[in-house]
Amino acid sequence: MTTSIEKYMVTEVVSFAPDDDIIHAMRVLLEGHLSGGPVLDSDGQMVGVLSQKDCLAIVYNTAYHQDWGGQVEQYMSREVEHIDADCSILDAAEKFMHSSFRRFPVLRDGQLIGQISRHDIMRALDETYLRDAL
């Protein structure tokens, strides 16, 4: 039995635009206890991800260089890994095992439709393969 990740992914994802204010975006991540969020252009295409790691550059530049602010596109990661919506739980688990990322954007036909995390995959594996085995 192959189960798609769609049943387990989060569909309400905090996202940013490339021209959003970086300080505001950083505060959204901090206040929401989020590790990051996708960056979408005006057509809804994902053009990057803004992560807490990316935001460390903001704090560094502010603290040492008195360089205040900027836009999300100046700090976001442009090389983005994602998972296709029709990916199986097992394939997604394998991708997580070979990656340091804690979550991946989920795309269908190039459009962001959700986000899946390690926790989501563990829950899916438990429900699908382990729950009845014990």
PyRosetta script that sets phi, psi and omega in degrees:
from pyrosetta import init, pose_from_sequence

init()
pose = pose_from_sequence("MTTSIEKYMVTEVVSFAPDDDIIHAMRVLLEGHLSGGPVLDSDGQMVGVLSQKDCLAIVYNTAYHQDWGGQVEQYMSREVEHIDADCSILDAAEKFMHSSFRRFPVLRDGQLIGQISRHDIMRALDETYLRDAL")
pose.set_psi(1, 124.6)
pose.set_omega(1, 178.8)
pose.set_phi(2, -109.6)
pose.set_psi(2, 122.7)
pose.set_omega(2, -179.6)
pose.set_phi(3, -110.7)
pose.set_psi(3, 134.7)
pose.set_omega(3, 179.3)
pose.set_phi(4, -76.7)
pose.set_psi(4, 154.7)
pose.set_omega(4, 178.5)
pose.set_phi(5, -72.0)
pose.set_psi(5, -14.9)
pose.set_omega(5, -175.6)
pose.set_phi(6, -55.9)
pose.set_psi(6, -34.1)
pose.set_omega(6, -179.2)
pose.set_phi(7, -66.9)
pose.set_psi(7, -24.1)
pose.set_omega(7, -172.0)
pose.set_phi(8, -110.5)
pose.set_psi(8, -10.8)
pose.set_omega(8, -177.1)
pose.set_phi(9, -77.1)
pose.set_psi(9, 159.1)
pose.set_omega(9, 174.0)
pose.set_phi(10, -87.1)
pose.set_psi(10, 133.6)
pose.set_omega(10, -178.2)
pose.set_phi(11, -104.2)
pose.set_psi(11, -17.2)
pose.set_omega(11, 176.2)
pose.set_phi(12, -99.1)
pose.set_psi(12, 101.2)
pose.set_omega(12, -172.9)
pose.set_phi(13, -115.0)
pose.set_psi(13, 131.5)
pose.set_omega(13, 173.9)
pose.set_phi(14, -72.4)
pose.set_psi(14, 125.8)
pose.set_omega(14, -179.6)
pose.set_phi(15, -129.8)
pose.set_psi(15, 167.6)
pose.set_omega(15, -178.3)
pose.set_phi(16, -130.3)
pose.set_psi(16, 161.6)
pose.set_omega(16, 172.9)
pose.set_phi(17, -103.7)
pose.set_psi(17, 152.4)
pose.set_omega(17, -179.3)
pose.set_phi(18, -56.5)
pose.set_psi(18, -32.2)
pose.set_omega(18, -177.2)
pose.set_phi(19, -94.0)
pose.set_psi(19, 8.9)
pose.set_omega(19, 174.9)
pose.set_phi(20, -63.8)
pose.set_psi(20, 150.5)
pose.set_omega(20, 176.2)
pose.set_phi(21, -67.2)
pose.set_psi(21, 128.5)
pose.set_omega(21, -174.1)
pose.set_phi(22, -67.4)
pose.set_psi(22, -36.6)
pose.set_omega(22, 179.7)
pose.set_phi(23, -65.1)
pose.set_psi(23, -42.7)
pose.set_omega(23, 177.2)
pose.set_phi(24, -62.4)
pose.set_psi(24, -44.5)
pose.set_omega(24, -179.1)
pose.set_phi(25, -62.5)
pose.set_psi(25, -41.6)
pose.set_omega(25, 178.8)
pose.set_phi(26, -61.3)
pose.set_psi(26, -42.2)
pose.set_omega(26, 179.9)
pose.set_phi(27, -67.1)
pose.set_psi(27, -34.1)
pose.set_omega(27, 175.4)
pose.set_phi(28, -61.0)
pose.set_psi(28, -44.1)
pose.set_omega(28, 178.1)
pose.set_phi(29, -63.3)
pose.set_psi(29, -46.3)
pose.set_omega(29, -179.0)
pose.set_phi(30, -62.5)
pose.set_psi(30, -49.3)
pose.set_omega(30, -176.5)
pose.set_phi(31, -68.1)
pose.set_psi(31, -30.6)
pose.set_omega(31, 179.3)
pose.set_phi(32, -89.4)
pose.set_psi(32, 0.2)
pose.set_omega(32, -177.3)
pose.set_phi(33, 54.4)
pose.set_psi(33, 44.3)
pose.set_omega(33, -176.8)
pose.set_phi(34, -104.7)
pose.set_psi(34, 143.0)
pose.set_omega(34, 178.5)
pose.set_phi(35, -84.1)
pose.set_psi(35, -13.0)
pose.set_omega(35, 178.6)
pose.set_phi(36, 167.4)
pose.set_psi(36, 177.9)
pose.set_omega(36, 178.3)
pose.set_phi(37, -157.0)
pose.set_psi(37, 150.4)
pose.set_omega(37, 178.9)
pose.set_phi(38, -69.1)
pose.set_psi(38, 152.7)
pose.set_omega(38, 175.8)
pose.set_phi(39, -111.7)
pose.set_psi(39, 122.0)
pose.set_omega(39, -175.7)
pose.set_phi(40, -114.5)
pose.set_psi(40, 139.0)
pose.set_omega(40, 175.3)
pose.set_phi(41, -79.3)
pose.set_psi(41, -178.1)
pose.set_omega(41, -175.6)
pose.set_phi(42, -65.8)
pose.set_psi(42, -16.4)
pose.set_omega(42, 176.9)
pose.set_phi(43, -94.4)
pose.set_psi(43, 2.9)
pose.set_omega(43, -179.7)
pose.set_phi(44, 83.8)
pose.set_psi(44, 6.7)
pose.set_omega(44, 178.3)
pose.set_phi(45, -81.6)
pose.set_psi(45, 137.6)
pose.set_omega(45, 178.9)
pose.set_phi(46, -76.2)
pose.set_psi(46, 123.9)
pose.set_omega(46, -178.6)
pose.set_phi(47, -114.1)
pose.set_psi(47, -3.3)
pose.set_omega(47, 179.6)
pose.set_phi(48, 174.1)
pose.set_psi(48, -176.6)
pose.set_omega(48, 175.7)
pose.set_phi(49, -137.1)
pose.set_psi(49, 138.1)
pose.set_omega(49, 173.6)
pose.set_phi(50, -106.4)
pose.set_psi(50, 118.6)
pose.set_omega(50, -177.5)
pose.set_phi(51, -114.6)
pose.set_psi(51, 168.2)
pose.set_omega(51, 174.6)
pose.set_phi(52, -59.6)
pose.set_psi(52, -37.7)
pose.set_omega(52, 178.5)
pose.set_phi(53, -60.5)
pose.set_psi(53, -42.8)
pose.set_omega(53, 176.7)
pose.set_phi(54, -61.1)
pose.set_psi(54, -37.3)
pose.set_omega(54, -177.2)
pose.set_phi(55, -69.9)
pose.set_psi(55, -20.4)
pose.set_omega(55, 176.4)
pose.set_phi(56, -59.1)
pose.set_psi(56, -32.5)
pose.set_omega(56, 178.2)
pose.set_phi(57, -63.2)
pose.set_psi(57, -32.8)
pose.set_omega(57, 178.6)
pose.set_phi(58, -64.9)
pose.set_psi(58, -49.5)
pose.set_omega(58, -178.9)
pose.set_phi(59, -62.7)
pose.set_psi(59, -43.0)
pose.set_omega(59, 179.1)
pose.set_phi(60, -61.1)
pose.set_psi(60, -51.3)
pose.set_omega(60, -178.2)
pose.set_phi(61, -61.8)
pose.set_psi(61, -36.5)
pose.set_omega(61, 179.5)
pose.set_phi(62, -70.3)
pose.set_psi(62, -45.7)
pose.set_omega(62, -175.7)
pose.set_phi(63, -69.0)
pose.set_psi(63, -42.2)
pose.set_omega(63, -173.3)
pose.set_phi(64, -98.5)
pose.set_psi(64, -28.7)
pose.set_omega(64, -173.8)
pose.set_phi(65, -117.5)
pose.set_psi(65, -0.9)
pose.set_omega(65, -177.5)
pose.set_phi(66, 53.5)
pose.set_psi(66, 35.0)
pose.set_omega(66, 178.9)
pose.set_phi(67, -96.3)
pose.set_psi(67, 100.6)
pose.set_omega(67, -172.5)
pose.set_phi(68, -92.6)
pose.set_psi(68, 126.4)
pose.set_omega(68, 167.1)
pose.set_phi(69, 76.6)
pose.set_psi(69, -157.1)
pose.set_omega(69, -175.0)
pose.set_phi(70, 131.2)
pose.set_psi(70, -165.3)
pose.set_omega(70, -179.4)
pose.set_phi(71, -113.5)
pose.set_psi(71, 157.6)
pose.set_omega(71, -179.1)
pose.set_phi(72, -53.0)
pose.set_psi(72, -41.9)
pose.set_omega(72, -175.8)
pose.set_phi(73, -61.5)
pose.set_psi(73, -21.1)
pose.set_omega(73, 178.6)
pose.set_phi(74, -74.0)
pose.set_psi(74, -22.4)
pose.set_omega(74, -173.1)
pose.set_phi(75, -117.8)
pose.set_psi(75, -19.6)
pose.set_omega(75, -174.3)
pose.set_phi(76, -67.0)
pose.set_psi(76, 156.8)
pose.set_omega(76, 172.7)
pose.set_phi(77, -85.6)
pose.set_psi(77, 130.0)
pose.set_omega(77, -177.0)
pose.set_phi(78, -93.0)
pose.set_psi(78, -27.3)
pose.set_omega(78, 177.8)
pose.set_phi(79, -85.4)
pose.set_psi(79, 104.3)
pose.set_omega(79, -172.3)
pose.set_phi(80, -116.6)
pose.set_psi(80, 127.0)
pose.set_omega(80, 171.8)
pose.set_phi(81, -89.5)
pose.set_psi(81, 146.5)
pose.set_omega(81, 179.2)
pose.set_phi(82, -143.1)
pose.set_psi(82, 173.8)
pose.set_omega(82, 175.0)
pose.set_phi(83, -123.0)
pose.set_psi(83, 138.3)
pose.set_omega(83, 176.4)
pose.set_phi(84, -75.1)
pose.set_psi(84, 146.8)
pose.set_omega(84, -175.5)
pose.set_phi(85, -58.7)
pose.set_psi(85, -31.1)
pose.set_omega(85, -177.9)
pose.set_phi(86, -88.3)
pose.set_psi(86, 8.8)
pose.set_omega(86, 179.6)
pose.set_phi(87, -64.9)
pose.set_psi(87, 141.4)
pose.set_omega(87, 178.3)
pose.set_phi(88, -79.8)
pose.set_psi(88, 161.4)
pose.set_omega(88, 177.5)
pose.set_phi(89, -59.4)
pose.set_psi(89, -43.4)
pose.set_omega(89, -178.5)
pose.set_phi(90, -65.2)
pose.set_psi(90, -41.9)
pose.set_omega(90, 177.6)
pose.set_phi(91, -64.8)
pose.set_psi(91, -39.3)
pose.set_omega(91, 177.9)
pose.set_phi(92, -65.4)
pose.set_psi(92, -41.6)
pose.set_omega(92, 178.3)
pose.set_phi(93, -59.9)
pose.set_psi(93, -42.5)
pose.set_omega(93, 178.8)
pose.set_phi(94, -63.0)
pose.set_psi(94, -40.5)
pose.set_omega(94, 178.9)
pose.set_phi(95, -62.8)
pose.set_psi(95, -42.4)
pose.set_omega(95, 178.0)
pose.set_phi(96, -64.5)
pose.set_psi(96, -38.4)
pose.set_omega(96, -179.0)
pose.set_phi(97, -64.9)
pose.set_psi(97, -24.8)
pose.set_omega(97, -178.6)
pose.set_phi(98, -103.9)
pose.set_psi(98, 16.3)
pose.set_omega(98, -176.6)
pose.set_phi(99, -135.9)
pose.set_psi(99, 153.0)
pose.set_omega(99, 175.2)
pose.set_phi(100, -89.2)
pose.set_psi(100, -6.8)
pose.set_omega(100, -179.1)
pose.set_phi(101, -71.0)
pose.set_psi(101, 144.6)
pose.set_omega(101, 179.4)
pose.set_phi(102, -93.3)
pose.set_psi(102, -18.2)
pose.set_omega(102, -179.9)
pose.set_phi(103, -153.8)
pose.set_psi(103, 156.3)
pose.set_omega(103, 178.2)
pose.set_phi(104, -130.7)
pose.set_psi(104, 142.8)
pose.set_omega(104, 169.3)
pose.set_phi(105, -67.6)
pose.set_psi(105, 147.8)
pose.set_omega(105, 177.7)
pose.set_phi(106, -111.2)
pose.set_psi(106, 124.7)
pose.set_omega(106, -177.3)
pose.set_phi(107, -117.2)
pose.set_psi(107, 147.7)
pose.set_omega(107, 169.6)
pose.set_phi(108, -131.0)
pose.set_psi(108, 120.5)
pose.set_omega(108, -178.7)
pose.set_phi(109, 52.8)
pose.set_psi(109, 39.7)
pose.set_omega(109, 177.2)
pose.set_phi(110, 81.5)
pose.set_psi(110, -4.0)
pose.set_omega(110, -179.1)
pose.set_phi(111, -102.5)
pose.set_psi(111, 138.2)
pose.set_omega(111, 177.0)
pose.set_phi(112, -69.3)
pose.set_psi(112, 125.8)
pose.set_omega(112, 177.0)
pose.set_phi(113, -122.4)
pose.set_psi(113, -6.1)
pose.set_omega(113, -180.0)
pose.set_phi(114, 173.2)
pose.set_psi(114, -166.6)
pose.set_omega(114, -179.1)
pose.set_phi(115, -148.2)
pose.set_psi(115, 141.8)
pose.set_omega(115, 179.4)
pose.set_phi(116, -126.0)
pose.set_psi(116, 138.1)
pose.set_omega(116, -177.7)
pose.set_phi(117, -116.2)
pose.set_psi(117, 169.5)
pose.set_omega(117, 174.9)
pose.set_phi(118, -57.2)
pose.set_psi(118, -42.6)
pose.set_omega(118, -179.9)
pose.set_phi(119, -59.9)
pose.set_psi(119, -44.0)
pose.set_omega(119, 178.8)
pose.set_phi(120, -59.4)
pose.set_psi(120, -41.7)
pose.set_omega(120, -179.2)
pose.set_phi(121, -68.8)
pose.set_psi(121, -40.4)
pose.set_omega(121, 177.3)
pose.set_phi(122, -62.0)
pose.set_psi(122, -41.9)
pose.set_omega(122, 177.6)
pose.set_phi(123, -62.4)
pose.set_psi(123, -43.3)
pose.set_omega(123, 179.6)
pose.set_phi(124, -63.8)
pose.set_psi(124, -43.3)
pose.set_omega(124, 179.1)
pose.set_phi(125, -64.1)
pose.set_psi(125, -40.9)
pose.set_omega(125, 178.3)
pose.set_phi(126, -61.0)
pose.set_psi(126, -50.8)
pose.set_omega(126, -177.9)
pose.set_phi(127, -65.4)
pose.set_psi(127, -36.1)
pose.set_omega(127, -174.1)
pose.set_phi(128, -85.0)
pose.set_psi(128, -38.6)
pose.set_omega(128, -171.6)
pose.set_phi(129, -118.3)
pose.set_psi(129, -26.4)
pose.set_omega(129, -172.1)
pose.set_phi(130, -104.0)
pose.set_psi(130, -34.3)
pose.set_omega(130, -171.4)
pose.set_phi(131, -54.1)
pose.set_psi(131, -43.9)
pose.set_omega(131, -177.9)
pose.set_phi(132, -82.3)
pose.set_psi(132, -12.5)
pose.set_omega(132, -176.7)
pose.set_phi(133, -80.1)
pose.set_psi(133, -18.8)
pose.set_omega(133, -176.7)
pose.set_phi(134, -101.5)
pose.dump_pdb("model.pdb")
